[in-house]
Amino acid sequence: MSTVPLVATVNDRAALGRATRAAVPRSSHSALEPAADRDPIALLEAQNASRVPELVPIRYGRMLGSPLAFFRGAATVMAHDLASAPRTALRAQLCGDAHLLNFGVFASPERDLVFDLNDFDETLTGPFEWDVKRLAASFEIAARQRSFDSADRADVVMGVARAYRESIAHFAAIGDLDVWYARLDARSMVEELRAEHDMKLAKTLRNSLARAQSNDGKRALATLTRTVEGEPRIVSEPPLIVPAAELADRDVETAIQGTFRRYARSLPHDRRVLLERFRYVDLARKVVGIGSVGTRSWLLMMLGRDEHDPLFLQIKEAEASVLEPLLGASSYANHGQRVVEGERLMQASSDIFLGWAQADDDLDGGPREYYVRQLRDWKGSVYVETILPRGLAQYGTACGWTLARAHARSGDRVAIASYLGRSDRFDRAITAFAAAYADLYEQDHRALGQAVADGRIAALEGV
């Protein structure tokens, strides 16, 4: 949903942005004022009520891995922290979980490699700066994990905020269709690095893109299946991958296939025609990510022309966004549709099989909501464990541009650009916030370890 007034002139929208500075000074975004009764572990535990109980310890085990892993799994904690900070009324469609590892490359429908946001489980309309703060904090935490010094960390985070500010100003100055068509072609990123004579980083990126392009359904067929009586079957790797035949007494496949039929009705007609060319082969429950562990996620394998023509679809449970208790309920009755519509609005190119469905009688009783997408389609992401300051700074610039483009598609880009202005006041405030927030999350990470040691929660590490 657009947040731009249809009758306002460009001058009116710019004036709104400048007026917002009086209510929420740009320097105020450095503030971090956690609630006095803040309990991050309790917030995480509250999410577990609707999750598969035996999978919850895996979530905590993964979050124990590092402060960045904890950050990735604790979007609900940051949402509550942001709610107590100054906020503008300049709204856009938010990712809701815009950390640096929720950006990456994937194939567009035209079979180009594009760089974009790729996770929208928490998407909702809200203050634009909430996404910027989560993105900036993730870069600070990642830079600390790589043991960058304070100057390098500040340069990286300032670069992220500056890229967002300058990019939203660029989008404010061009037409609506130009904004809509704007995208970041991954291969053009390599050419830009070459033009800057950064050949080493260009080679690293080129190799990463080559790996991403091989990460597709055929690779999934080779790595996730084995042949049984002439047909591929998903390999059992409990607890991470559990074929439907191993799961419970109820008819799992019948229940999910009913959900799948409802999902197909959410697709445009041409996509349904394509989908109908594939036949069902196998189904498994698959654990994914960090923050999503414990929600229901299914891997559906289909075959098209022959056994060498696979389609792997992820059927993933969609719950209420972690932002909703703080910003208000979604306008969509189905949270799967909320995710899909948010993704289509924020991305320049979306998965051709992206859709949603309601499961009225799910496996453990009661209704569930799902969205569906391809499991792998040339997908790749940055490898934080070895990245150097120069590479992280370049990556931050790409993420800042991408987030600005995503917000410009739904929010009032003229008002946001006018609010941010040409100075680096906002950039410096965001950099200070990110450093303070990283300190807080290091404490939270230690608190999680203590909660496990005290027996308050159970964690299963190394899974």
Secondary structure as GFF3:
##gff-version 3
##sequence-region A 1 463
A	DSSP	alpha_helix	10	23	.	.	.	ID=ss1
A	DSSP	three_ten_helix	26	30	.	.	.	ID=ss2
A	DSSP	alpha_helix	40	47	.	.	.	ID=ss3
A	DSSP	three_ten_helix	48	50	.	.	.	ID=ss4
A	DSSP	three_ten_helix	53	55	.	.	.	ID=ss5
A	DSSP	alpha_helix	56	63	.	.	.	ID=ss6
A	DSSP	alpha_helix	67	73	.	.	.	ID=ss7
A	DSSP	alpha_helix	75	83	.	.	.	ID=ss8
A	DSSP	beta_strand	91	94	.	.	.	ID=ss9
A	DSSP	three_ten_helix	100	102	.	.	.	ID=ss10
A	DSSP	beta_strand	103	107	.	.	.	ID=ss11
A	DSSP	beta_strand	113	117	.	.	.	ID=ss12
A	DSSP	beta_strand	124	127	.	.	.	ID=ss13
A	DSSP	alpha_helix	128	145	.	.	.	ID=ss14
A	DSSP	alpha_helix	150	172	.	.	.	ID=ss15
A	DSSP	alpha_helix	176	181	.	.	.	ID=ss16
A	DSSP	beta_strand	184	185	.	.	.	ID=ss17
A	DSSP	alpha_helix	186	195	.	.	.	ID=ss18
A	DSSP	alpha_helix	199	213	.	.	.	ID=ss19
A	DSSP	alpha_helix	217	224	.	.	.	ID=ss20
A	DSSP	beta_strand	225	228	.	.	.	ID=ss21
A	DSSP	beta_strand	231	234	.	.	.	ID=ss22
A	DSSP	beta_strand	241	243	.	.	.	ID=ss23
A	DSSP	three_ten_helix	244	246	.	.	.	ID=ss24
A	DSSP	alpha_helix	252	264	.	.	.	ID=ss25
A	DSSP	alpha_helix	269	275	.	.	.	ID=ss26
A	DSSP	beta_strand	279	286	.	.	.	ID=ss27
A	DSSP	beta_strand	297	303	.	.	.	ID=ss28
A	DSSP	beta_strand	310	317	.	.	.	ID=ss29
A	DSSP	alpha_helix	324	327	.	.	.	ID=ss30
A	DSSP	alpha_helix	335	346	.	.	.	ID=ss31
A	DSSP	beta_strand	355	359	.	.	.	ID=ss32
A	DSSP	beta_strand	368	374	.	.	.	ID=ss33
A	DSSP	three_ten_helix	384	386	.	.	.	ID=ss34
A	DSSP	alpha_helix	389	410	.	.	.	ID=ss35
A	DSSP	alpha_helix	413	420	.	.	.	ID=ss36
A	DSSP	alpha_helix	425	453	.	.	.	ID=ss37
###
